[in-house]
Amino acid sequence: MHCYLDNDQAGTVAAHTIMDCYQNRAINESIRYAEYKDVNDYLIGRKSIIPHKEDV
């Protein structure tokens, strides 16, 4: 299962929950668009306004 969740707190919590339930059958794909709010913003090329952990 490939998970394309939002790069916000809710998406992170959901990804961890899914990974815990499905272990090595689930892949968190949000790393592919980490600079964006979500996969839609990535696809249209709109940068995120979410600060990176290293910037905080």
Summary of the structure (lengths in Angstrom):
residues: 56
radius of gyration: 11.7
end to end distance: 31.6
largest distance: 32.6
contacts: 124
relative contact order: 0.21
helix: 55%
strand: 7%
